Amino acid sequence: MLDAVLFNMRMHGRIAVCGMISQYNLQQPEGVHNLVHMVVRQIHMVGFLVHDYFQLYPKYIEMVFPLIREGKVVYVEDIAEGIENAAGALIGLFSGKNIGKQVVLVARE
């Protein structure tokens, strides 16, 4: 996917990199083949770890919840119903079968 992203980046664009779950179980990790676009377009790519930003989470929640309520921010959940489907949902994460945030619904309120 990064190959397609690099091809479509603008000059001086920025890419934030976090999470590599699609690579965890591969015998041969997938590589990027067109890094020349990073040089030609002078792209900045920086990795980050979520725990470096935990202190900002309360402020984020305060900002994003009203936007979700107004429909200005939408999100997608892939819901597996029942605890008996939890293992399959987890395995699906590693193979890209889910779309959006994977959730296992154990019980309805």
PAZAPA-4460 file (N, C-alpha, C; in steps of 0.05 Angstrom, whole numbers, plus 32768, in hexadecimal, padded with zeros to 4 digits):
% residues 109
    n_x    n_y    n_z   ca_x   ca_y   ca_z    c_x    c_y    c_z   seq   type   mol
   8010   7FE8   8000   8000   8000   8000   8011   8019   8000     1      M     A
   8028   8018   800E   8039   8030   800F   8043   8037   7FF3     2      L     A
   8047   8023   7FE2   804F   8028   7FC6   803B   803B   7FB9     3      D     A
   8021   8036   7FBC   800C   8046   7FB0   800B   8062   7FBD     4      A     A
   800F   8063   7FD7   800F   807D   7FE5   8026   808E   7FDB     5      V     A
   803E   8083   7FDA   8055   8093   7FD1   8051   809E   7FB5     6      L     A
   8045   808E   7FA4   8041   8097   7F88   802E   80AF   7F87     7      F     A
   801C   80B2   7F9B   8008   80C7   7F9B   800E   80DD   7FAE     8      N     A
   8025   80DE   7FBB   802B   80F3   7FCE   8032   810D   7FC0     9      M     A
   802D   8123   7FCE   8034   813D   7FC3   8050   8144   7FCD    10      R     A
   805B   8159   7FC2   8075   8163   7FCA   8075   8169   7FE8    11      M     A
   808A   8162   7FF6   808E   8168   8012   8077   815B   8023    12      H     A
   806A   8147   8019   8055   8139   8029   8060   812C   8041    13      G     A
   804E   8124   8053   8056   8116   806C   8047   80FD   806F    14      R     A
   8054   80E8   8078   8047   80CE   807D   804C   80C7   809A    15      I     A
   8037   80C2   80A9   803A   80B8   80C5   8037   8099   80C4    16      A     A
   804A   808B   80D0   804A   806E   80CF   8045   8063   80EB    17      V     A
   8030   8053   80EE   802A   8047   8108   801C   802C   8103    18      C     A
   8025   8017   810E   8018   7FFD   810C   8021   7FEE   80F3    19      G     A
   8028   7FD6   80F6   8031   7FC6   80E0   8025   7FAA   80E2    20      M     A
   800D   7FA8   80EC   8001   7F8E   80F1   8000   7F7C   80D8    21      I     A
   7FFE   7F88   80C1   7FFD   7F77   80A9   8018   7F6A   80A3    22      S     A
   802D   7F72   80B0   8047   7F67   80AC   8050   7F53   80C1    23      Q     A
   8041   7F51   80D8   804A   7F42   80EF   8050   7F25   80E9    24      Y     A
   803F   7F17   80DA   8042   7EFA   80D7   804D   7EF2   80BB    25      N     A
   8056   7F05   80AC   8061   7EFE   8092   807D   7EF2   8094    26      L     A
   8082   7EDD   8085   809D   7ED2   8084   80B0   7EE5   8078    27      Q     A
   80A7   7EF3   8063   80B7   7F07   8055   80A8   7F21   8055    28      Q     A
   80AF   7F34   8066   80A0   7F4E   8067   809F   7F5B   804B    29      P     A
   8089   7F67   8046   8085   7F75   802C   8095   7F8E   802C    30      E     A
   80A1   7F95   8016   80B2   7FAC   8014   80A6   7FC2   8002    31      G     A
   80B2   7FD9   8002   80AA   7FEF   7FF2   80BD   7FF0   7FDA    32      V     A
   80B2   7FF4   7FC2   80C2   7FF2   7FAA   80C7   800C   7F9C    33      H     A
   80B9   8021   7FA5   80BD   803B   7F97   80C5   8051   7FAA    34      N     A
   80D9   804D   7FBA   80E2   8061   7FCD   80ED   807A   7FBF    35      L     A
   80F2   8078   7FA5   80FC   808F   7F96   80E9   80A7   7F99    36      V     A
   80CF   80A1   7F9D   80BB   80B6   7FA0   80C0   80C6   7FBA    37      H     A
   80CB   80B9   7FCE   80D1   80C8   7FE7   80E7   80DD   7FE2    38      M     A
   80FA   80D6   7FD1   8110   80E9   7FCB   8106   80FF   7FB8    39      V     A
   80F9   80F7   7FA2   80F1   810A   7F8E   80DC   811E   7F99    40      V     A
   80CA   8114   7FAA   80B5   8125   7FB5   80BC   8130   7FD1    41      R     A
   80D4   812A   7FDA   80DE   8133   7FF4   80CA   812E   800B    42      Q     A
   80C1   8115   800C   80AD   810C   801F   80BA   8106   803A    43      I     A
   80AD   810D   8050   80B5   8107   806B   80A4   80F0   8075    44      H     A
   80B1   80DA   807F   80A2   80C4   808A   80AD   80BF   80A6    45      M     A
   809B   80C0   80BA   80A3   80BD   80D6   8092   80A8   80E3    46      V     A
   809F   8097   80F2   8090   8083   8102   8089   808F   811D    47      G     A
   8073   8085   8129   806D   808D   8144   8060   8077   8153    48      F     A
   8061   8078   816D   8055   8065   817F   803F   8073   818F    49      L     A
   8029   8066   8191   8011   8072   819D   8017   807A   81BA    50      V     A
   8027   806B   81C9   802B   8072   81E5   803A   808C   81E8    51      H     A
   8046   8096   81D3   8053   80B1   81D5   803F   80C7   81D6    52      D     A
   8025   80C1   81D1   8011   80D6   81CF   7FF9   80D1   81E2    53      Y     A
   7FFC   80BF   81F5   7FE7   80B9   8208   7FDD   80D2   8217    54      F     A
   7FEF   80E4   821D   7FE7   80FC   822C   7FD3   810D   821C    55      Q     A
   7FD2   810A   8202   7FBF   811A   81F1   7FA4   810D   81EE    56      L     A
   7FA0   80F4   81F8   7F88   80E6   81F4   7F6F   80F4   81FF    57      Y     A
   7F6F   80FE   8218   7F58   810C   8222   7F4F   8124   8210    58      P     A
   7F63   8133   8207   7F5D   814A   81F5   7F51   8140   81DB    59      K     A
   7F5C   812A   81D0   7F51   811E   81B7   7F34   8116   81BB    60      Y     A
   7F2E   8108   81D0   7F12   80FF   81D6   7F00   8117   81D7    61      I     A
   7F08   812C   81E5   7EF8   8144   81E8   7EF3   8151   81CC    62      E     A
   7F06   814F   81BA   7F03   815B   81A0   7EF3   814A   818D    63      M     A
   7EF8   812F   818D   7EEC   811E   8179   7ECF   8115   817E    64      V     A
   7EC8   8111   8197   7EAD   8108   819D   7E97   811A   8192    65      F     A
   7E99   8135   8195   7E85   8146   8188   7E84   8143   816A    66      P     A
   7E9B   813F   815D   7E9C   813C   8140   7E8E   8121   8138    67      L     A
   7E92   810D   8148   7E84   80F3   8142   7E66   80F6   8145    68      I     A
   7E5D   8103   815A   7E41   8108   815E   7E34   8118   8147    69      R     A
   7E43   812B   813C   7E39   813B   8126   7E3B   812D   810B    70      E     A
   7E48   8116   810A   7E4B   8108   80F1   7E62   8113   80E0    71      G     A
   7E72   8124   80EB   7E89   812F   80DC   7EA1   811C   80DB    72      K     A
   7EA2   810A   80EF   7EB6   80F5   80EF   7EA7   80DB   80F0    73      V     A
   7EAD   80C9   80DE   7EA1   80AF   80DE   7EB7   809A   80E0    74      V     A
   7EAF   8083   80EA   7EC2   806D   80ED   7EB5   8053   80E5    75      Y     A
   7EC5   803F   80DE   7EBA   8026   80D6   7EC3   8011   80EA    76      V     A
   7EB0   8000   80F2   7EB6   7FEA   8104   7EAF   7FD0   80F6    77      E     A
   7EC0   7FBC   80F8   7EBB   7FA1   80EF   7EB4   7F91   8108    78      D     A
   7E9A   7F89   810A   7E91   7F7D   8123   7E8E   7F5F   811F    79      I     A
   7E9D   7F50   8130   7E99   7F33   8131   7E87   7F2D   8149    80      A     A
   7E71   7F20   8145   7E5E   7F1C   815B   7E64   7F01   8169    81      E     A
   7E66   7F02   8183   7E6A   7EEB   8194   7E86   7EE4   819A    82      G     A
   7E8B   7EDC   81B3   7EA6   7ED6   81BC   7EB2   7EBF   81AC    83      I     A
   7EA1   7EAD   81A1   7EAA   7E97   8192   7EB7   7EA0   8177    84      E     A
   7EB2   7EB9   816F   7EBE   7EC3   8156   7ED6   7ED5   815B    85      N     A
   7EDE   7ED8   8175   7EF5   7EEA   817B   7F0F   7EE0   816F    86      A     A
   7F15   7EC6   8170   7F2E   7EBC   8165   7F2F   7EC2   8147    87      A     A
   7F19   7EBC   8139   7F18   7EC1   811C   7F1C   7EDF   8115    88      G     A
   7F10   7EF0   8126   7F13   7F0D   8122   7F31   7F16   8126    89      A     A
   7F3E   7F0A   813A   7F5A   7F11   813F   7F6B   7F07   8127    90      L     A
   7F66   7EEF   811E   7F76   7EE4   8108   7F71   7EF6   80EF    91      I     A
   7F58   7EFF   80EB   7F52   7F10   80D5   7F61   7F2A   80D5    92      G     A
   7F68   7F34   80ED   7F78   7F4D   80EF   7F93   7F49   80E1    93      L     A
   7F9F   7F32   80E4   7FBA   7F2D   80D9   7FBA   7F27   80BB    94      F     A
   7FA2   7F23   80B0   7FA1   7F1D   8093   7F91   7F33   8084    95      S     A
   7F89   7F48   8092   7F7C   7F5E   8084   7F5F   7F59   807D    96      G     A
   7F52   7F47   808B   7F36   7F40   8085   7F22   7F55   8090    97      K     A
   7F2A   7F63   80A4   7F18   7F77   80B0   7F1A   7F92   80A2    98      N     A
   7F05   7FA1   80A4   7F04   7FBD   809A   7EFE   7FCF   80B2    99      I     A
   7F0F   7FE2   80B7   7F0A   7FF3   80CE   7F14   7FE6   80E8   100      G     A
   7F09   7FF0   80FE   7F11   7FE6   8118   7F03   7FCB   811D   101      K     A
   7F13   7FB6   8124   7F07   7F9C   812A   7EFD   7F9B   8146   102      Q     A
   7EE4   7F94   8149   7ED6   7F92   8163   7ECA   7F77   8166   103      V     A
   7ECB   7F6B   817E   7EBD   7F53   8184   7EA6   7F5A   8197   104      V     A
   7E8E   7F56   818E   7E76   7F5C   819E   7E6F   7F43   81AE   105      L     A
   7E73   7F45   81C8   7E6F   7F2E   81DA   7E52   7F2E   81E4   106      V     A
   7E47   7F45   81EA   7E2B   7F46   81F3   7E1F   7F61   81EC   107      A     A
   7E06   7F61   81E7   7DF8   7F7B   81E2   7DEC   7F84   81FD   108      R     A
   7DEC   7F9F   8200   7DE1   7FAA   8219   7DC3   7FA9   8219   109      E     A
***
